[in-house]
Each structure stands twice: as C-alpha cells, then as structure tokens.
Amino acid sequence: MRRRTLFAAAPVLLAAACTSAPPPPAPIAVFFTADSATLDPEAETLVRSAADAAKARPGMDVVVLGFAGPSGGLAYNVALSNTRAQHVADLLVREGVARTRIRISPRGPVPFEAMATESRRVEIRIGG
C-alpha cells in the first residue's frame, strides 16, 4: 500500500520539479578592448541580460570569470582579468543580483583564440 502512495505522488513531485526555476542559460561573454576594463554600451546590455537571467533563477550561483590576452606581464594580466570581472559583478549587483550569489574568478592571461578579442573577455555563468 505504501508503494502505491509513493508512485501516486511521483507525477506531482516531477511536475513541481519541472516548473521550478528555469535551467541555467549558456554562459554570456562580454568582450573588452586591449588594456581596458571599461564596459561599452553593448557589454552593459549583455550584463543586464545576464542579471535578468540570474534573477529568474534565484537559487543558482553566478560565476564571473575574467580573462586577459597573453600580451604583457603575468601580474598585469591577472590584475586586469580581476578588474574586468569585478566591473561586471558590480553591474550585476546594481541590476539586483545579490552580491552573496556572485563568485569572481580571475583566470588571467589565456592564449589568443580565433580573434584576439576573444581572449579579452568576462564570462558570466549562472548555475556554476
């Protein structure tokens, strides 16, 4: 008898799980010019979009990964990647995402990818 009760409840539990927070979106990338941590209007729009996605998923953490290109010294690029990530995190907070949900992870320099600008970026990952 007890088994039937569990199986009868399973569809209700499954429906509740499916209607909770939406799944995490794909990472959002924000790009920067060389030696800059300034968000241009297009980047600000992307960060605001990420903030909306994060607010729609209140139980998920937000990870902000900062990157820099390989040109220049290691210490400089680590600091630049951190500053870029911090600027993005600050805008997420201004847009209503709780700072306690945000984890900043500066990655420092990475090799140039298909285009140099791809290495100069911040990735916003909702849900880890």
Backbone as CSV, one residue per row, in Angstrom:
resi,resn,N_x,N_y,N_z,CA_x,CA_y,CA_z,C_x,C_y,C_z
1,MET,0.830,-1.193,0.000,0.000,0.000,0.000,0.869,1.249,0.000
2,ARG,1.897,1.197,0.773,2.773,2.362,0.880,3.430,2.664,-0.470
3,ARG,3.758,1.637,-1.209,4.379,1.812,-2.506,3.458,2.554,-3.472
4,ARG,2.216,2.263,-3.466,1.264,2.957,-4.342,1.211,4.441,-4.007
5,THR,1.267,4.772,-2.745,1.243,6.174,-2.329,2.449,6.905,-2.906
6,LEU,3.616,6.273,-2.848,4.818,6.910,-3.391,4.708,7.087,-4.895
7,PHE,4.247,6.057,-5.599,4.124,6.166,-7.043,3.054,7.164,-7.449
8,ALA,2.005,7.261,-6.678,0.952,8.226,-6.980,1.468,9.648,-6.811
9,ALA,2.386,9.850,-5.868,2.932,11.183,-5.629,4.016,11.544,-6.627
10,ALA,4.620,10.574,-7.277,5.739,10.831,-8.177,5.398,11.827,-9.289
11,PRO,4.253,11.698,-10.001,3.959,12.687,-11.043,3.825,14.108,-10.489
12,VAL,3.285,14.246,-9.305,3.143,15.569,-8.696,4.518,16.143,-8.378
13,LEU,5.401,15.323,-7.804,6.751,15.776,-7.491,7.522,16.119,-8.759
14,LEU,7.369,15.306,-9.799,8.048,15.572,-11.058,7.543,16.867,-11.675
15,ALA,6.263,17.097,-11.656,5.702,18.333,-12.194,6.210,19.542,-11.419
16,ALA,6.302,19.424,-10.112,6.813,20.533,-9.295,8.271,20.810,-9.621
17,ALA,9.049,19.760,-9.808,10.466,19.949,-10.130,10.633,20.596,-11.496
18,CYS,9.777,20.244,-12.439,9.883,20.794,-13.792,9.407,22.233,-13.879
19,THR,8.580,22.671,-12.957,8.055,24.034,-13.040,8.793,24.998,-12.130
20,SER,9.855,24.546,-11.456,10.610,25.469,-10.618,11.476,26.351,-11.507
21,ALA,12.608,26.782,-11.032,13.464,27.702,-11.775,13.846,27.120,-13.135
22,PRO,13.928,27.992,-14.134,14.351,27.509,-15.448,15.796,26.997,-15.393
23,PRO,16.179,26.169,-16.358,17.548,25.645,-16.356,18.557,26.773,-16.586
24,PRO,19.818,26.534,-16.237,20.814,27.587,-16.432,21.005,27.889,-17.916
25,PRO,21.169,29.163,-18.241,21.408,29.518,-19.636,22.870,29.262,-20.004
26,ALA,23.160,29.345,-21.269,24.545,29.242,-21.731,25.335,30.422,-21.161
27,PRO,26.633,30.245,-20.973,27.433,31.373,-20.476,27.300,32.594,-21.397
28,ILE,27.341,33.754,-20.791,27.277,35.009,-21.539,28.669,35.615,-21.520
29,ALA,29.194,35.960,-22.688,30.538,36.528,-22.787,30.454,38.020,-23.093
30,VAL,31.252,38.781,-22.359,31.369,40.226,-22.531,32.809,40.491,-22.943
31,PHE,33.008,41.247,-24.013,34.345,41.462,-24.555,34.847,42.874,-24.272
32,PHE,36.177,42.996,-24.200,36.845,44.255,-23.876,37.898,44.566,-24.929
33,THR,38.256,45.841,-25.026,39.370,46.215,-25.877,40.663,45.969,-25.100
34,ALA,41.778,46.024,-25.800,43.080,45.773,-25.176,43.325,46.743,-24.035
35,ASP,43.882,46.236,-22.945,44.265,47.036,-21.773,43.114,47.825,-21.168
36,SER,41.890,47.309,-21.273,40.734,48.033,-20.762,39.834,47.114,-19.952
37,ALA,39.206,47.715,-18.943,38.184,47.014,-18.168,36.872,47.784,-18.236
38,THR,36.775,48.694,-19.197,35.579,49.529,-19.347,34.505,48.776,-20.122
39,LEU,33.295,48.802,-19.577,32.155,48.177,-20.249,31.562,49.173,-21.242
40,ASP,31.510,48.796,-22.518,30.865,49.658,-23.502,29.350,49.415,-23.442
41,PRO,28.547,50.213,-24.142,27.087,50.049,-24.059,26.602,48.641,-24.426
42,GLU,27.223,48.023,-25.423,26.816,46.667,-25.800,27.102,45.678,-24.673
43,ALA,28.258,45.822,-24.035,28.606,44.953,-22.911,27.654,45.163,-21.741
44,GLU,27.302,46.411,-21.463,26.357,46.693,-20.378,25.017,46.031,-20.643
45,THR,24.577,46.048,-21.896,23.314,45.400,-22.256,23.390,43.893,-21.995
46,LEU,24.517,43.277,-22.342,24.681,41.839,-22.102,24.690,41.524,-20.610
47,VAL,25.351,42.362,-19.822,25.392,42.128,-18.373,23.992,42.288,-17.778
48,ARG,23.248,43.269,-18.248,21.868,43.439,-17.763,21.012,42.219,-18.121
49,SER,21.235,41.667,-19.293,20.526,40.451,-19.698,20.899,39.285,-18.775
50,ALA,22.175,39.188,-18.434,22.620,38.141,-17.503,22.002,38.351,-16.124
51,ALA,21.881,39.603,-15.702,21.259,39.898,-14.400,19.807,39.440,-14.398
52,ASP,19.092,39.700,-15.484,17.697,39.248,-15.582,17.615,37.729,-15.503
53,ALA,18.535,37.050,-16.200,18.545,35.589,-16.178,18.856,35.072,-14.771
54,ALA,19.780,35.733,-14.075,20.127,35.325,-12.705,18.961,35.547,-11.758
55,LYS,18.272,36.675,-11.910,17.129,36.953,-11.022,15.991,35.971,-11.257
56,ALA,15.885,35.406,-12.463,14.856,34.410,-12.763,15.216,33.048,-12.177
57,ARG,16.463,32.915,-11.717,16.958,31.665,-11.135,17.571,31.959,-9.770
58,PRO,16.762,32.357,-8.796,17.301,32.840,-7.519,18.092,31.815,-6.716
59,GLY,17.948,30.549,-6.978,18.681,29.534,-6.232,20.031,29.184,-6.823
60,MET,20.376,29.795,-7.938,21.631,29.451,-8.608,22.704,30.495,-8.365
61,ASP,23.930,30.022,-8.167,25.066,30.924,-8.032,25.404,31.540,-9.388
62,VAL,26.125,32.641,-9.341,26.595,33.317,-10.542,28.115,33.371,-10.466
63,VAL,28.769,32.815,-11.464,30.228,32.809,-11.510,30.656,33.780,-12.602
64,VAL,31.557,34.685,-12.238,32.065,35.688,-13.173,33.554,35.390,-13.369
65,LEU,33.894,34.927,-14.576,35.263,34.544,-14.908,35.910,35.646,-15.738
66,GLY,37.027,36.170,-15.283,37.729,37.221,-16.010,38.937,36.679,-16.744
67,PHE,39.120,37.116,-17.986,40.242,36.674,-18.813,40.976,37.885,-19.374
68,ALA,42.220,37.675,-19.771,43.017,38.692,-20.447,43.814,37.992,-21.540
69,GLY,44.294,38.769,-22.494,45.139,38.220,-23.549,46.530,37.935,-23.014
70,PRO,47.367,37.297,-23.832,48.697,36.915,-23.371,49.736,38.033,-23.423
71,SER,49.424,39.153,-24.061,50.403,40.235,-24.163,50.593,40.913,-22.818
72,GLY,51.837,41.232,-22.476,52.122,41.887,-21.203,52.521,40.877,-20.151
73,GLY,52.800,41.375,-18.973,53.258,40.518,-17.883,52.133,39.756,-17.217
74,LEU,52.495,38.680,-16.556,51.524,37.826,-15.872,50.774,38.593,-14.789
75,ALA,51.489,39.308,-13.929,50.837,40.040,-12.835,49.862,41.077,-13.380
76,TYR,50.267,41.784,-14.423,49.392,42.796,-15.034,48.110,42.146,-15.552
77,ASN,48.238,41.031,-16.263,47.061,40.388,-16.854,46.159,39.744,-15.816
78,VAL,46.718,39.227,-14.745,45.884,38.690,-13.666,45.082,39.829,-13.039
79,ALA,45.744,40.961,-12.786,45.041,42.118,-12.213,43.969,42.631,-13.165
80,LEU,44.285,42.688,-14.466,43.311,43.166,-15.447,42.112,42.227,-15.525
81,SER,42.357,40.924,-15.509,41.230,39.981,-15.574,40.362,40.090,-14.322
82,ASN,40.985,40.355,-13.178,40.240,40.553,-11.940,39.412,41.842,-12.006
83,THR,40.004,42.920,-12.492,39.284,44.193,-12.601,38.094,44.058,-13.550
84,ARG,38.294,43.405,-14.667,37.185,43.180,-15.612,36.050,42.413,-14.939
85,ALA,36.390,41.331,-14.250,35.366,40.527,-13.574,34.672,41.339,-12.492
86,GLN,35.419,42.144,-11.763,34.842,42.970,-10.699,33.856,43.995,-11.268
87,HIS,34.200,44.622,-12.389,33.293,45.603,-13.005,31.983,44.936,-13.437
88,VAL,32.092,43.743,-13.996,30.887,43.011,-14.396,30.064,42.639,-13.162
89,ALA,30.711,42.151,-12.121,29.998,41.783,-10.887,29.313,43.001,-10.272
90,ASP,29.995,44.146,-10.284,29.393,45.372,-9.738,28.123,45.750,-10.490
91,LEU,28.138,45.617,-11.817,26.932,45.933,-12.583,25.836,44.911,-12.308
92,LEU,26.179,43.657,-12.158,25.165,42.653,-11.798,24.489,43.020,-10.484
93,VAL,25.273,43.481,-9.509,24.722,43.879,-8.210,23.819,45.098,-8.379
94,ARG,24.264,46.093,-9.154,23.421,47.282,-9.385,22.109,46.919,-10.070
95,GLU,22.125,45.820,-10.824,20.923,45.371,-11.524,20.061,44.440,-10.677
96,GLY,20.446,44.223,-9.410,19.571,43.484,-8.499,19.997,42.075,-8.134
97,VAL,21.164,41.624,-8.563,21.645,40.298,-8.186,22.383,40.436,-6.849
98,ALA,22.029,39.620,-5.879,22.663,39.695,-4.561,24.152,39.374,-4.676
99,ARG,24.966,40.224,-4.072,26.421,40.026,-4.129,26.817,38.673,-3.536
100,THR,26.048,38.172,-2.582,26.378,36.887,-1.959,26.250,35.721,-2.938
101,ARG,25.547,35.910,-4.036,25.398,34.861,-5.045,26.535,34.861,-6.057
102,ILE,27.338,35.914,-6.072,28.338,36.096,-7.127,29.714,35.662,-6.638
103,ARG,30.373,34.845,-7.453,31.758,34.432,-7.181,32.623,34.902,-8.343
104,ILE,33.640,35.678,-8.020,34.549,36.205,-9.036,35.756,35.288,-9.126
105,SER,36.130,34.948,-10.357,37.264,34.063,-10.578,38.133,34.612,-11.708
106,PRO,39.171,35.397,-11.361,40.062,35.886,-12.412,40.926,34.740,-12.936
107,ARG,40.960,34.586,-14.236,41.713,33.495,-14.851,43.042,33.985,-15.420
108,GLY,43.219,35.294,-15.527,44.467,35.823,-16.041,44.595,35.645,-17.536
109,PRO,45.829,35.614,-18.013,46.036,35.562,-19.459,45.749,34.179,-20.027
110,VAL,45.162,34.194,-21.218,44.945,32.979,-21.995,45.453,33.254,-23.403
111,PRO,45.831,32.222,-24.132,46.321,32.447,-25.498,45.245,33.077,-26.365
112,PHE,45.674,33.832,-27.358,44.713,34.365,-28.321,43.989,33.202,-28.965
113,GLU,42.705,33.388,-29.162,41.905,32.344,-29.788,41.713,32.718,-31.252
114,ALA,40.585,32.452,-31.846,40.373,32.765,-33.257,40.575,34.256,-33.524
115,MET,40.151,35.075,-32.579,40.342,36.521,-32.675,40.914,36.979,-31.334
116,ALA,41.761,37.980,-31.372,42.392,38.460,-30.136,41.361,38.892,-29.101
117,THR,40.252,39.488,-29.553,39.253,39.981,-28.602,38.605,38.858,-27.807
118,GLU,38.618,37.637,-28.331,38.000,36.523,-27.611,38.741,36.210,-26.315
119,SER,40.026,36.523,-26.264,40.800,36.294,-25.051,40.553,37.382,-24.021
120,ARG,40.104,38.540,-24.449,39.860,39.683,-23.556,38.364,39.708,-23.231
121,ARG,37.978,38.879,-22.269,36.552,38.724,-22.019,36.280,38.435,-20.555
122,VAL,34.985,38.521,-20.227,34.456,38.014,-18.976,33.311,37.092,-19.338
123,GLU,33.270,35.930,-18.725,32.160,35.004,-18.916,31.305,35.020,-17.656
124,ILE,30.000,35.082,-17.864,29.041,35.031,-16.753,28.332,33.685,-16.862
125,ARG,28.482,32.876,-15.834,27.857,31.557,-15.807,26.868,31.498,-14.652
126,ILE,25.643,31.229,-14.984,24.599,31.132,-13.981,24.380,29.652,-13.694
127,GLY,24.504,29.298,-12.434,24.384,27.896,-12.055,25.728,27.192,-12.054
128,GLY,26.786,27.970,-11.997,28.114,27.384,-11.844,28.834,27.242,-13.101
